[in-house]
Amino acid sequence: MELPLVVGVDGSEPSLRAVDWAADEAALRGLPLRLVHASLWERYEGPWLAEDIGKPAEQVMAADIVDAAAHRAHSRQADVKVTTDVLPEEPEYALVRESRTAWAVVLGSRGRSSLTEALLGSVSVTVAGHAHSPVIVLRGSHDNRVRSGARRIVLGVGEEPADAAAVRFAVEEARHRGVPLEAVRAWRCPAHETADRPRSAGEPARSHERRAAEGLESALRDVPADIEVHRRTVEGHARRVLLDAAAGADLLVVGARRREGHFGLQLGRVAHAVLQHAGCPVAVVPRKA
């Protein structure tokens, strides 16, 4: 049985844009789409939902939310199979559980008000940090339709051993979209090893850059030959390097690792920063145990 692409919907326009993105992704990959509303979201969204739907707040029902999302998905991709469900739970718990039987989970990242925006940010980070499947968080109003111009998938490669799951995910995204894969690894020269020291000092900056390039090659060693790959090593903080690289990209892919003694996944500082500030959708891919 094919695992579905799960979308967390709350009735907001950003969550409906997440439905658009997910419907396109489901069509690209031939996956079913599952739209899930965790009904305890309504305590935050009720007044705004009532205004959008044109009903008194007390008449706004969870069914209205999933029905609107299903209509949006069918309008976007008529051939994608769509199912819906309403779960009487907090969204983060419902979506983490959904991730056990999902190909991936897709979430918006903005709400109608400062309160709901903070809630959505918290839900996105929590789900990305604990999910069993990849989690894609939609940033801004990014559209998943075929676009003209320089299109690419960006893969962030860290200092730890290569995360094969994240690499595979990024490769498959590049393949399905027919775009290049840009693999980026940041490196830094420690403060006590400045790049302007004499050559006799061993050119420390060059050695750090070389190690970064070797790590990048190791991470990409199993990428199929038919995938166009651009390799980049960039000096600087990893967060800033990836945020700069993600500008205008179709998708930024980063890995997340399990930590012994913790529930699910724990996001590192880099993954947390790109979820909050990237200019494109971000996929957080868990490393398989």
N, C-alpha and C positions, 0 to 999 in steps of 0.2 A: 504494500500500500504506500502511495506517495505521501510524504509528510507535507502538511499545508504550510503556507506562508501566513502567519498569524499577525493581525493588526489590532492594536489596542485603540479603540475609538471612544471618544468622550463627547462627540457632537460639535466640537469646535472646528473652525475652518482649518487650523493647522493639522488636526487629526484627519480631516477629509483629504487634505493634500497628501498625508501619509497613505491614505487609501489609494489615491491616484498612483503614487509611486509604487506601492505594493502590487496594484493591479497590472502595471506595466512589467514589473519584475516577474510576476506569476506567468504572464503571457510569454515572456522571454524564455522562461525555464519550463513551461508546461506544468505548472504547479496549481493545485487548488488554493483558494483564498479563504481564510477563516477570520471573520470579523468579530471581535470580542469586546463587550462593554462590561466593565466591573461597576455594578450599579451604585456602589458607595461613592463613586465620583460625583453623583448628582448633588450631594450636599454642598459641593463647591460651585457647580456649574448651573444649578437650577434657574436662577433669575435670567442669566444670559441665554440659556437654551430656550426659555419661554419666549423671549423677545425674538429670537431667530425663527422659531417654529410657528409663532403666532398663536400661542395658547397661553392661558393662565398658568402660573408656575405649578399649581397643584395638579394640573392635568398633564404636565410633561412626564412622559413615561419612558423607561429605558427602551421600549420597543421602537419609539420614534427615532432614537439615536441609531440603532442598528439598521432600521429600515432605510434611513437616509443614507447611511454608509453603503448599504448593499446597492441602492439605486445609483449612487455615485460610481461604485465599482463596475456595475453593468453598463453604465453609460460610457465608461472609459474603455473597458475591454469586454465586449459582449460575449466572447467565447470562453472566458475564464469561469470555472465553477466556483460559486460563492456560497458559503454557509455562514450563519450568524449564531451568536449565543450571548445570553445575559447571565453574568455571574454575580451573586449577591455578596461581594467581597471587596476588600481594598484592592486597588489595581495592581500594586506591586506584587502582592502575594498571588493573585490570579494569574498574572502574566508570567511570573517565574515558573509556576506550575505548568502553564500552557507550553512553556519552552521545552518541556521534557518530550513532547510529541510534535514539535514544530521543526520545519526546515530552518526557519528564522522567525524572529519577532520584529515587527516594525512599529515605531512610535513617532509621534510628532514631538516637537520640543518647545512649543509655545502655546499659551492659553489666552483667554480674553482679558484677563486682568492681572495685576501684579501677584495676587494670591494664587490664581490658577497657573500662572507661568512658573511660580516657585514650586507649586505642586508637581507640574509636569516635569520640571527639571529634576526634582527629587525622584519621581517615579522612573524617569529615564536612566538616571545614574544607578538607582537601586536595581532595576531589572538588568541593565547591562553588567552590573557587578556580580549578579548571582545566577544569571540564566544558564541553562544547559545547552542552548543553541546560540548561534550568532544573533546579535541584536543590532538592528539598524535604526539609528536616530536621525530623523529628518531635520535638517537645519534650515531655517528661514523658509522661503517659498520655492526652493529648488524643485525643478520639474524633471521627471524621469523619461520624458519622451526623447526620441532621437533628435539631437541638436547638431547644428553645424559648428565649425570651428575646431579648436584643439581640444579633443576629448581624450580622457585618460582615466585609468584607475590608479590611485596612489596607494602604495603599500609601505607602511612604516616598519622598518626592521630595527629591533633594539639590540642592546649589548649582550643579552642572554642568548643561549643556544636558539637556533632558528625555530620559530613556531610553525610547524608544517601545516597545521590546520588553517592559520591565517593566510599563509602563502597559497595553499590550494584554493581557498575562498576567493582571493584576489585574482588568481589565474583564471578561474571559471567565470568571474565577472567580466574580465577582459575578453575572454573567448566569446561569451554570449553577446556581448555588446559590439564586438569587432573593433576594439580600441586597444592602444598600447597599455602596458603595465609599467608604471614608473615606481621603481623601488628606491626608497630613500633611507639613508642611515646617517644620523648625526654623530659628530665626534667633537671632542673638546680637548684642548691641550691644558693640562693642569697649570694653575697660576705660577708655580715655581719652575715650569718648563716652558718658557716663552718662545715664540717662533723666531724671534730676532737674535737668539743666541748664536755664537759662532758655529760653523760647520763641525769643528772639532768636538763640540759638545754632543754630537750625534744627531743633530737636527730632530729634536724630540717631536715637533709638530708633524713632520713627515712620517715619523714612525706611528703616531696615533692615527693619522689619515690612512696609512697603509693597512693597519690592523682593521680599521673600519671597512676598507674596501674588501679585505679578505673575509670578514664576517658577512658582508653583503653577498659575495660570491658563494659562500657556503650556504646561505639561506636560499639562494636561487638555483642551486645545483640540479634540482629535479624538475625545473620548469621546462615544459615541452618546447621543442625547437620552433613550433609554429606560432608561438606567442612572441610578439614584439616587446622586448624589455629594454627600458632605459634605466641605467644604474646611476645613482647620484650619492656621493658622500659630501656632506655639508658641515662646516664647522659651526658650532653654536649649540644652544640648549635644544634638546630634542623637541620640547613643546613648541618652541618658536619655529624651528625648522619644519616640522610637520604642518603647522598652521599655515606657513608661507607656501609650502608645496601644495596644500589642498586647495588653494585659491583657484576657483574655476574648474575643479575636477568633478568627474561624475560621482566619485565615491572615494573616501579615505578608509582604508582597512588597517586596523591595529589588532594585535593579539592581547589576550588576557590569560593569566595563569592562576591555577588553583594553589592555595596556600594551606599547608597542613594545619589542621585544627580550626579552620574557619569554615563557615557555611558557604558553599558555592564558590563564586569568584570574588576576588577583591581587586578593584581597579587600582592601578598605579597612578601616579601623578600625571603622567603623560596622557594616558587614556582619559582620565577625568578632565584634563584641560581641553583636549580636542572635542570631547562631547559638549563642553560648555561654549566653545568659541570657534569651532571650525566653520568655514564658509561653504561647506558642502555636506551631504549626508555622510555619516560616520558608521562603519560596521565594526563592532567589537566582537571578535571571534574567540571563543574559549579554547584553550589548549586542552586536548583530550588527555584524560588521566591514563 
